[in-house]
Amino acid sequence: MFNQNLSLVFSPLINTNLLWALAILSLCLIAVMLWRRARGVVWRTLTTLALLAILANPVAREEERDPTPDVVAIVSDRSDSMSLEKRSQTVDAALESLRAQLGRLKGVETRFIEAGAQTFEGTETAANNGTSLFAPLSDALADIPLDRLGGIIMLTDGLVDDATPAVLAKLKDVSSKSAAPLHVLLTGDPKAMDRRLVIEQAPRFGIVDEPVTISFRVDETGTTKEAAQPIPIRLRLDGIEVAATTTLPGQVTDLTFDLPHAGRNVIEIEADTAPGELTEQNNVAVTLTNGIRDRLRVLLVSGEPHPGERTWRNLLKADPAVDLVHFTILRPPDKQDSTPVNELSLIAFPTRELFSLKLAEFDLIIFDRYQRRGVLPITYLYNVADYVENGGAVLNAAGPDFASSLSIYRTPLAAILPSAPSGGLYEGAFRPHITPQGHRHPVTAGLPDGGTPTTDPSWGRWMRLVESEQTSGVSVLTGPNDQPLLLLDRIGEGRVAQLLSDHAWLWSRGFDGGGPQAELLRRLAHWLMKEPDLEEEQLLLSDRNGQLLIERFTMKEEALPLALTYPDGHVETITLAPKSDGVFSAQLDTKQHGLYRADDGELTAITALGPANPKEFQEVVSTETRLAALVEATQGGVFWLDEDAGNTPYLRQTKLNRDAAGNNWIGLRQNGEYVLRAVKETSLLGPLLALIIAFGFLIGGWVREAR
């Protein structure tokens, strides 16, 4: 239906500026005539005005207009905090009431928008912007001019994180009208009790086995200072409780603890749950600290000069994190003279200092083709065995010496070595093979050109093997006739490895095509020094493009089902599927932010998916504070809904510049916007009529002056 609109406009026959100049000149001449009281001034004035009217060309303009409806935006908050209390149910009830009322209003177009927390993509550094309502609102209104916006109604708990001053500028339209009114319908209890833990300061990096300090505080709402009680606090590291304390609300507290390992350390601080609080999810705060080893101290004792000696030295010296102490015993077994042993060293061999006073300071001791010669007293070798039992690491890189009568197996070290020499040597070409267990062990699994459980490796051959009988540990490499070549074992709290050949250096020289000598020895050394990434039994959780990746590394044939605890507390049983030798995995598509825990009865793992501490749950008590400034600036209203939304305000259409809200009503602005369909213009002074009027005034003046 079209509206007719009639108006008077001017369509000058000459340039507008020239017309104004003529009008001003004419008025000046008329003023002079009036001052001099000239005869016929009235008729001359009328004639002048008639001529100016002809030049101005008055036109009657008739417009055909198509009214456009006013747009009302209804934004429903569906963020995670709306799951608390009965907020979502209240919003649904209020939404139904508004739908019914809007259906009875004329000239209104309604747009319903559901918005809330921003989703995350990718890694832990993804967005953590909390509840976003205005960005989806802006997207939904992008196709209309803001002149048509009649009002915005938000149904929320008030915990909106993108209510910035810039939003108000976007809501203002180009015609300089005031912004459309923003009305807020709030749900939830503003006086509810909640407790939240906030990390004030946490280190991103720390030295392994040295203390680090983390600062935190606990905030409470809905309680009084007089009623404040000490709050028990627990600190967990990778899911294991390592410290505990108490604190008072609002008080900054420090906790100090040692980082146990290199790599990522997941630190949780948890406050006890208070009776009647809204949620437990913000009682836990998570931070990630990377453990860095200060320096790895390695003692390398070479029993005699040989080509493989430099292989070990080059490998360890190439690692900037390793402090290497290297001693070589220079006299070979077949050299017989009367020179005392202690006079053969280029420097005095500090046996007492190394093997008694400072033995525990070393992370790894390597005996490279070492044999008994009286250099190290038996007492010191007992110290080495005890050192392993208490958490140290020993690598025996054996050569022909191990099969001789001077073998270190005939010392106290026999108690920690995983094989006993049989007395024979295999001297001939052979290709090392990875055992079935070796294909599962991180030291040898996936070595380049190492083949598979059903195919042979393609790397180069070695030329010597010390024949021995395995007594303990795991064999990950074998030689001819399935003789053990590389054995790994755990003794007490420490670790031992035994390489039963001194020809690994052939790979580094490229003999027979070479092989991954540096990678094998690097893995071997770091496994001995307990690098977390080289553990045989591992349970890992990680964020993979917004999905939760669960990986279980094991030496066993199967992986046990595990219990996965979600951030909201519910537990789900997950069955892992085989991925490769010794690796089982599952990938879950989940949209919950926060802390995930996995436990298979043997190992536990923990990770934060998305932001470590979701902004959505940092504050959960309903509030009008965040939106108050925007509501006031747009002259809207704030209304608190009861639980069943029975007090939902009623809607009313209002004129521009009128009140937009009352105690129990919401005003929707009537903008009166339209689309112009057609325009018809009719000149009020036709040429003939204009001339008749002008000449009539001229004749009238002439007749009057002629009397």
C-alpha positions in Angstrom: 0.0 0.0 0.0 1.4 3.3 -1.1 1.3 6.6 1.0 0.7 9.8 -1.0 2.8 12.8 0.1 2.2 16.3 -1.4 4.8 19.1 -0.9 5.7 22.4 -2.5 9.2 22.7 -3.9 10.9 25.2 -6.3 12.5 24.3 -9.6 14.2 27.6 -10.7 14.4 28.4 -14.4 17.8 30.1 -14.0 20.8 29.5 -11.8 19.9 29.6 -8.2 22.7 32.0 -7.2 21.5 34.4 -10.0 17.9 34.1 -8.8 19.0 35.1 -5.3 21.0 38.0 -6.6 17.9 39.3 -8.5 15.8 38.8 -5.5 18.2 40.8 -3.3 18.5 43.6 -5.9 14.7 43.8 -6.3 14.2 44.1 -2.5 16.8 46.9 -2.4 15.0 48.8 -5.2 11.6 48.3 -3.5 13.1 49.6 -0.2 14.4 52.7 -2.0 11.0 53.3 -3.5 9.3 53.0 -0.2 11.8 55.4 1.4 11.2 58.0 -1.3 7.5 57.3 -1.3 7.4 56.8 -5.0 4.0 56.5 -6.7 2.9 53.0 -7.8 5.3 51.3 -5.4 2.7 48.6 -4.5 2.0 47.7 -8.1 5.7 47.7 -8.9 6.4 45.5 -5.9 3.6 43.0 -7.0 5.0 42.9 -10.5 8.5 42.3 -9.3 7.4 39.5 -7.0 5.3 38.0 -9.8 8.4 37.9 -12.1 10.6 36.4 -9.3 7.9 33.7 -8.7 7.9 32.9 -12.4 11.7 32.5 -12.3 11.5 30.4 -9.1 9.0 28.1 -10.8 7.0 26.7 -7.8 6.1 23.0 -8.3 3.7 20.7 -6.5 5.5 17.4 -5.8 3.6 14.3 -5.2 5.5 11.2 -3.9 4.5 7.6 -3.8 6.1 5.9 -0.7 6.3 2.3 0.4 6.7 2.1 4.2 9.5 -0.3 5.4 9.1 -2.2 8.6 11.2 -1.4 11.6 13.7 -4.1 12.5 13.8 -5.5 16.1 16.8 -7.7 17.0 16.3 -10.3 19.8 19.6 -11.7 20.9 19.6 -14.8 23.1 22.8 -15.6 25.1 23.7 -19.3 24.7 27.1 -19.2 26.2 28.4 -21.7 28.7 27.6 -19.6 31.8 23.9 -19.7 30.8 23.9 -23.4 31.8 24.1 -22.4 35.4 21.0 -22.1 37.7 18.0 -22.1 35.3 19.2 -19.3 33.1 18.6 -21.0 29.8 15.1 -22.1 30.8 14.3 -18.5 31.9 15.5 -17.1 28.6 13.4 -19.6 26.7 10.3 -18.6 28.6 10.9 -14.9 28.1 11.6 -15.5 24.4 8.2 -17.2 23.9 6.5 -14.2 25.5 8.3 -11.7 23.3 7.5 -13.8 20.2 3.8 -13.6 21.0 3.9 -9.9 21.6 5.9 -9.1 18.4 3.4 -11.1 16.4 0.7 -8.5 17.3 2.8 -5.4 16.4 2.4 -3.9 13.0 5.3 -2.7 10.8 7.9 -4.7 12.7 10.4 -7.2 11.3 12.0 -9.4 13.9 15.4 -11.1 13.8 16.2 -13.7 16.3 19.9 -14.2 17.0 21.5 -16.9 19.1 25.0 -16.0 20.3 27.5 -16.7 23.0 31.0 -17.9 23.6 33.4 -17.8 20.6 34.5 -21.3 19.5 38.2 -22.1 19.4 40.2 -23.5 16.6 43.6 -25.1 16.6 46.1 -24.8 19.4 46.1 -23.6 23.0 46.8 -20.1 21.8 43.4 -19.7 20.2 40.9 -17.0 21.1 39.7 -16.8 24.6 37.3 -13.8 24.3 34.5 -15.0 26.4 30.9 -14.3 25.6 30.4 -12.3 22.4 26.9 -10.9 21.7 27.5 -7.7 19.7 29.7 -9.3 17.0 26.9 -11.8 16.0 24.4 -8.9 16.3 26.4 -6.8 13.9 26.7 -9.6 11.4 22.9 -10.2 11.5 22.1 -6.5 10.9 24.8 -6.0 8.2 22.2 -6.1 5.3 20.0 -3.2 6.6 20.5 0.5 7.2 20.6 1.3 10.9 17.8 3.9 10.2 15.5 1.0 10.2 16.6 -0.4 13.6 13.7 -0.1 16.0 15.4 -1.6 19.0 17.6 -4.4 20.4 16.5 -6.8 23.2 19.2 -9.0 24.8 18.3 -11.9 27.0 21.4 -12.7 28.9 23.1 -13.1 32.4 25.0 -9.9 31.7 28.4 -11.6 31.4 29.1 -10.1 28.0 32.8 -9.5 27.1 32.4 -7.4 23.9 30.3 -4.6 25.3 32.8 -1.9 24.5 32.3 1.9 23.7 33.0 1.2 20.1 29.8 -0.8 19.9 27.7 2.3 20.6 29.3 4.1 17.6 28.4 1.2 15.4 24.7 1.3 16.5 24.3 5.0 15.6 23.0 5.6 12.1 24.1 7.9 9.4 21.1 10.3 9.8 22.4 11.5 13.2 19.5 10.0 15.0 20.1 8.7 18.5 21.0 5.0 18.6 18.2 2.5 18.7 17.3 1.6 22.3 19.1 -1.4 23.8 17.0 -3.3 26.3 18.5 -6.0 28.5 16.5 -8.8 30.1 18.7 -10.4 32.8 18.5 -13.8 34.2 20.2 -15.4 37.2 20.7 -14.3 40.8 23.0 -11.3 41.2 23.5 -12.2 44.9 24.5 -15.8 44.3 27.6 -17.2 46.0 30.6 -18.2 43.9 34.3 -18.8 44.5 36.9 -18.5 41.8 40.7 -19.0 41.8 42.9 -16.5 39.9 46.5 -17.1 39.1 48.3 -13.8 39.6 51.8 -14.8 38.4 53.2 -18.0 37.1 56.6 -18.7 35.4 56.5 -19.8 31.8 59.9 -21.6 32.2 61.7 -23.2 35.1 64.9 -25.2 35.8 64.3 -28.9 36.4 64.7 -29.9 40.1 64.9 -26.3 41.2 62.1 -24.4 43.0 59.6 -22.3 41.2 56.9 -20.0 42.8 53.4 -19.4 41.6 51.1 -16.7 43.1 47.3 -16.8 43.2 44.3 -15.5 45.0 40.8 -16.7 45.7 37.8 -14.3 45.1 34.4 -14.8 46.6 31.1 -13.2 45.8 27.9 -13.5 47.8 29.7 -13.6 51.2 30.8 -11.1 53.8 34.3 -10.5 55.0 33.1 -11.3 58.5 32.1 -14.8 57.4 35.3 -15.5 55.5 37.0 -18.8 56.5 40.4 -20.2 55.5 40.1 -22.0 52.1 42.1 -25.3 51.6 44.3 -25.1 48.4 45.9 -28.0 46.5 48.5 -27.8 43.9 48.8 -30.7 41.4 51.6 -31.2 38.9 50.6 -33.4 35.9 47.7 -34.7 37.9 49.7 -35.5 41.1 49.3 -33.5 44.2 52.7 -32.0 45.3 51.8 -29.1 47.6 48.9 -27.8 49.8 48.1 -24.7 51.8 45.3 -22.5 53.0 44.4 -18.9 52.1 41.7 -16.2 52.8 39.5 -14.7 50.1 41.2 -11.8 48.2 44.6 -12.6 49.7 47.5 -13.2 47.3 49.3 -16.4 48.3 52.6 -18.0 47.0 53.3 -21.7 46.6 56.8 -23.0 45.9 57.6 -26.4 44.4 60.2 -28.2 42.2 59.7 -29.0 38.6 60.3 -32.8 38.2 61.0 -33.1 34.5 61.9 -31.3 31.3 59.2 -30.3 28.8 55.6 -29.3 29.5 54.5 -29.3 33.1 50.7 -28.9 33.7 50.1 -27.1 36.9 46.7 -27.1 38.6 45.7 -25.0 41.6 42.4 -26.0 43.1 40.4 -24.4 45.9 37.8 -26.4 47.9 34.2 -26.1 46.8 32.1 -23.8 48.9 28.5 -24.9 49.9 26.0 -23.5 47.5 28.3 -21.9 45.0 27.3 -21.7 41.4 30.0 -23.8 39.8 33.2 -25.7 40.7 34.7 -25.1 37.3 36.3 -21.8 38.2 37.7 -23.2 41.4 40.6 -24.6 39.4 43.2 -22.6 37.5 45.7 -24.1 35.1 49.0 -22.9 33.9 51.7 -24.5 31.7 55.4 -24.3 32.7 58.2 -25.6 30.5 60.9 -27.4 32.4 64.4 -26.8 31.2 67.4 -28.8 32.3 70.2 -26.5 33.5 73.0 -28.7 32.2 73.3 -32.4 31.7 76.6 -33.7 33.1 78.0 -36.8 31.4 81.2 -38.7 32.4 82.8 -40.7 29.6 85.5 -43.2 30.5 87.2 -44.7 27.5 89.3 -47.8 28.3 91.6 -47.3 25.3 91.9 -45.2 22.2 89.8 -46.6 19.3 87.8 -45.3 16.3 84.5 -45.4 18.2 85.8 -43.2 21.0 85.5 -40.0 18.9 82.0 -41.0 17.9 80.8 -40.7 21.5 82.8 -37.6 22.1 81.4 -35.8 19.0 77.9 -36.8 19.8 78.0 -35.5 23.3 80.0 -32.3 22.5 77.5 -31.4 19.8 74.7 -31.0 22.3 75.0 -27.6 23.9 73.0 -28.8 27.0 75.7 -31.4 27.9 78.7 -30.8 30.0 81.1 -33.6 29.1 84.0 -34.9 31.3 86.0 -37.4 29.2 89.0 -39.5 30.3 90.9 -42.0 28.1 93.1 -44.7 29.5 96.1 -44.6 27.1 98.0 -47.9 27.7 96.6 -50.8 25.6 96.5 -54.3 27.2 99.4 -55.6 25.1 101.8 -53.0 26.2 104.1 -54.3 29.0 106.5 -52.0 30.8 107.3 -50.9 34.3 105.7 -47.5 34.1 103.2 -47.1 37.0 99.6 -46.6 35.9 99.2 -43.3 37.7 102.1 -41.9 35.7 100.5 -42.6 32.3 97.8 -40.0 32.5 98.4 -36.6 30.9 96.6 -35.3 33.9 96.0 -37.0 37.2 92.8 -39.1 37.0 90.6 -37.6 39.8 89.1 -41.0 40.7 88.1 -40.1 44.3 86.5 -36.8 43.2 84.6 -38.3 40.3 83.6 -41.7 41.7 83.0 -40.8 45.3 82.6 -37.1 46.1 80.7 -35.9 43.0 79.4 -39.1 41.5 75.7 -38.2 42.2 76.1 -34.9 40.2 76.4 -36.8 36.9 73.3 -37.6 34.8 75.0 -40.3 32.8 78.2 -42.4 33.1 79.5 -44.1 29.9 82.1 -47.0 30.1 83.4 -47.2 26.6 85.5 -50.4 26.1 86.5 -50.1 29.7 88.2 -53.1 31.5 89.7 -53.7 34.9 93.2 -52.4 35.1 93.4 -51.1 38.7 92.6 -47.6 37.7 89.2 -47.6 39.5 89.3 -49.4 42.8 86.5 -52.0 43.4 85.0 -49.6 46.1 84.3 -47.0 43.4 82.6 -49.5 41.2 80.3 -50.4 44.1 79.6 -46.7 44.3 78.6 -46.7 40.6 76.2 -49.7 41.2 74.6 -47.8 44.1 74.4 -44.6 42.0 72.3 -46.5 39.5 70.0 -47.9 42.2 69.4 -44.4 43.4 68.4 -43.0 40.0 71.6 -42.7 38.0 72.3 -44.0 34.5 75.1 -46.1 33.1 75.9 -47.1 29.5 78.3 -49.9 28.8 79.6 -49.7 25.2 81.4 -53.0 25.0 84.2 -54.3 22.8 86.4 -57.4 23.0 87.3 -56.3 26.5 83.9 -57.4 27.7 84.6 -61.1 26.7 88.0 -61.1 28.3 89.1 -62.0 31.8 89.4 -58.3 32.6 85.7 -57.7 31.8 83.8 -55.2 33.9 81.3 -58.0 34.3 83.8 -59.4 36.8 83.3 -56.4 39.0 80.4 -55.1 41.2 78.9 -53.7 38.0 77.7 -57.2 37.1 74.8 -56.6 39.5 73.4 -53.9 37.1 74.4 -55.2 33.7 71.6 -56.9 31.7 73.8 -59.6 30.0 76.7 -61.9 30.9 79.6 -62.5 28.4 79.8 -66.0 27.0 83.4 -65.5 26.2 83.1 -65.5 22.4 83.3 -62.8 19.7 81.5 -62.8 16.4 83.8 -61.1 13.9 82.1 -60.9 10.5 79.6 -58.7 8.6 76.1 -58.6 10.0 73.2 -56.2 9.8 71.6 -55.0 13.1 67.9 -55.9 13.3 65.2 -54.2 15.4 63.4 -56.7 17.6 59.6 -56.9 17.9 60.0 -55.1 21.2 62.4 -52.7 19.6 59.7 -51.6 17.2 57.7 -50.5 20.2 60.5 -49.0 22.2 61.1 -45.2 21.6 64.9 -45.7 21.4 64.7 -47.7 18.3 61.1 -47.4 17.0 60.9 -45.7 13.6 64.6 -45.4 13.1 65.3 -44.4 9.4 65.7 -47.5 7.1 65.1 -49.8 10.1 62.4 -51.8 8.3 59.3 -53.2 9.9 58.5 -56.3 12.0 58.1 -58.2 8.7 60.9 -56.5 6.6 64.6 -56.3 7.1 66.5 -53.0 7.6 68.5 -51.4 4.7 71.2 -49.7 6.7 74.9 -50.7 6.7 76.6 -53.7 8.3 78.7 -53.9 11.4 81.7 -56.2 11.7 81.9 -57.3 15.4 79.6 -58.5 18.2 80.4 -59.6 21.7 78.5 -62.8 22.3 76.6 -62.7 25.6 73.6 -64.2 27.4 70.7 -61.8 28.3 69.9 -61.9 32.0 67.5 -59.0 32.3 66.1 -56.0 30.5 64.8 -55.7 27.0 66.6 -56.5 23.8 65.8 -53.8 21.1 68.6 -54.7 18.6 70.0 -58.1 17.7 72.9 -59.3 15.6 73.6 -62.7 14.0 71.7 -65.7 15.4 69.5 -63.3 17.3 72.3 -62.5 19.7 71.5 -59.4 21.8 73.1 -56.3 20.5 71.5 -53.4 22.4 69.9 -54.1 25.8 67.9 -51.7 28.0 67.1 -52.2 31.6 65.8 -50.4 34.7 67.6 -51.0 38.0 66.0 -49.6 41.1 65.3 -45.9 40.2 68.0 -45.8 37.6 68.6 -47.1 34.1 71.3 -49.2 32.3 72.0 -49.7 28.6 74.5 -52.1 27.1 75.7 -51.9 23.5 77.5 -55.2 22.7 79.6 -53.9 19.7 82.2 -51.2 19.3 81.4 -50.8 15.6 78.5 -48.3 15.7 81.0 -45.7 14.3 80.9 -47.5 10.9 77.5 -45.9 10.3 78.9 -42.4 10.8 81.7 -43.2 8.2 79.1 -44.3 5.6 80.4 -47.8 5.5 78.1 -50.1 3.4 75.6 -47.2 3.1 75.9 -46.1 6.7 73.0 -45.8 9.1 71.3 -43.6 11.7 74.2 -43.8 14.2 73.8 -40.2 15.6 70.0 -40.6 16.0 70.3 -44.0 17.7 73.0 -42.9 20.1 71.2 -39.6 20.8 68.0 -41.4 21.7 69.9 -43.9 23.8 71.7 -41.3 25.8 68.5 -39.2 26.4 66.5 -42.3 27.4 69.1 -43.1 30.0 68.8 -39.5 31.2 65.0 -39.9 31.5 63.8 -37.5 28.9 60.0 -37.6 29.0 59.5 -38.0 25.3 61.5 -41.3 25.3 59.5 -43.1 28.0 58.3 -46.5 27.0 55.0 -46.1 28.7 53.3 -42.8 28.0 49.7 -41.5 28.0 49.4 -38.2 26.2 46.6 -35.7 25.7 46.9 -32.9 23.2 44.9 -30.4 21.2 44.8 -31.3 17.5 43.0 -28.6 15.5 40.3 -28.2 18.2 39.9 -31.9 18.8 41.2 -33.9 21.7 44.0 -36.4 20.7 44.6 -39.3 23.0 47.8 -41.3 22.5 49.0 -44.3 24.5 52.6 -45.5 23.9 53.2 -49.0 25.4 55.4 -52.0 25.1 52.3 -54.2 25.5 50.2 -55.7 22.8 47.0 -53.9 23.8 46.0 -50.7 25.5 43.6 -50.7 28.4 40.3 -48.6 28.1 40.7 -45.3 29.9 38.4 -43.0 31.8 38.3 -39.5 30.4 37.0 -36.8 32.7 35.6 -33.7 30.9 35.8 -30.1 32.2 32.2 -30.3 33.3 33.0 -33.3 35.5 31.3 -36.1 33.6 33.4 -39.2 32.9 33.4 -41.3 29.7 35.1 -44.6 28.9 37.3 -44.4 25.8 38.7 -47.4 23.8 41.8 -46.7 21.9 42.5 -48.1 18.4 46.0 -49.3 17.3 47.8 -46.7 15.2 51.2 -48.2 14.8 53.6 -50.6 16.7 53.1 -49.8 20.4 50.9 -46.7 19.7 47.2 -46.6 20.3 45.1 -43.5 19.8 41.7 -41.8 19.7 40.6 -38.4 18.5 37.5 -36.8 19.9 35.5 -33.9 18.6 34.6 -31.9 21.7 33.7 -28.2 22.1 34.2 -28.0 25.9 36.9 -25.6 27.0 39.0 -26.5 30.0 40.8 -29.3 31.7 40.7 -32.9 30.5 42.0 -35.9 32.5 42.7 -39.4 31.3 43.4 -42.5 33.5 43.8 -46.1 32.4 44.6 -47.5 35.8 48.4 -47.4 35.2 49.0 -43.9 33.9 47.3 -40.5 34.1 47.5 -37.5 31.7 46.1 -34.1 31.8 45.8 -31.2 29.3 43.8 -28.0 28.8 41.8 -28.0 25.5 41.3 -24.5 24.2 42.2 -21.8 26.7 43.7 -23.1 29.9 41.4 -21.0 32.0 38.2 -20.2 29.9 37.2 -16.6 30.3 33.6 -17.8 30.1 33.9 -19.2 33.6 36.2 -16.7 35.3 33.1 -14.7 36.5 29.7 -16.4 36.6 27.5 -14.3 38.9 24.8 -12.4 36.8 25.4 -8.7 36.6 24.0 -5.6 34.9 27.3 -3.6 35.2 28.9 -4.6 31.9 25.9 -3.4 29.8 24.8 -0.5 31.9 26.7 2.2 30.0 25.3 1.1 26.6 21.8 0.8 27.9 22.0 4.3 29.4 23.5 5.8 26.3 20.7 4.4 24.1 17.9 5.3 26.6 17.0 1.6 26.9 16.0 -0.3 30.0 17.3 -3.1 32.2 14.9 -5.7 33.5 15.5 -8.6 35.9 13.5 -11.7 35.0 12.2 -14.1 37.7 12.8 -17.8 37.3 9.8 -18.5 35.1 10.0 -15.2 33.2 6.5 -14.3 34.3 7.5 -10.7 34.7 8.6 -10.3 31.1 7.9 -6.6 30.2 5.4 -5.8 27.5 6.3 -4.2 24.2 5.2 -0.8 23.0 6.0 1.2 19.8 7.2 4.7 20.5 7.9 7.8 18.4 11.3 9.3 17.9 12.8 11.2 20.9 10.2 9.8 23.2 10.9 7.6 26.3 11.9 4.1 25.3 11.4 2.2 28.5 9.3 2.2 31.7 9.0 0.2 34.8 7.4 -2.7 33.0 7.5 -1.9 29.4 10.0 -1.9 26.5 9.8 0.8 23.8 10.5 0.0 20.1 11.3 3.0 18.0 9.1 3.9 15.0 11.5 5.3 12.5 9.0 6.1 9.7 11.4 4.9 7.0 10.1 4.3 3.5 11.1 3.4 0.0 10.3 6.0 -2.7 8.5 4.4 -5.6 7.5 7.4 -7.8 7.6 11.2 -7.9 5.1 13.4 -9.9 5.7 17.2 -10.2 3.2 19.8 -11.4 4.2 23.4 -12.1 1.9 25.8 -10.2 2.6 28.7 -12.6 2.2 27.8 -16.3 3.9 30.2 -18.8 0.6 31.7 -20.0 -0.8 32.3 -16.5 2.4 33.7 -15.3 2.5 36.3 -18.2 -1.1 37.3 -17.6 -0.5 37.9 -13.9 2.7 39.9 -14.6 1.1 42.0 -17.4 -1.9 42.5 -15.2 0.2 44.0 -12.4 2.0 46.2 -15.0 -1.2 47.5 -16.5 -2.6 48.1 -13.1 0.4 50.2 -12.1 0.2 52.2 -15.3 -3.5 52.9 -14.9 -2.8 53.9 -11.3 0.0 56.3 -12.2 -1.9 57.8 -15.2 -4.7 59.2 -12.9 
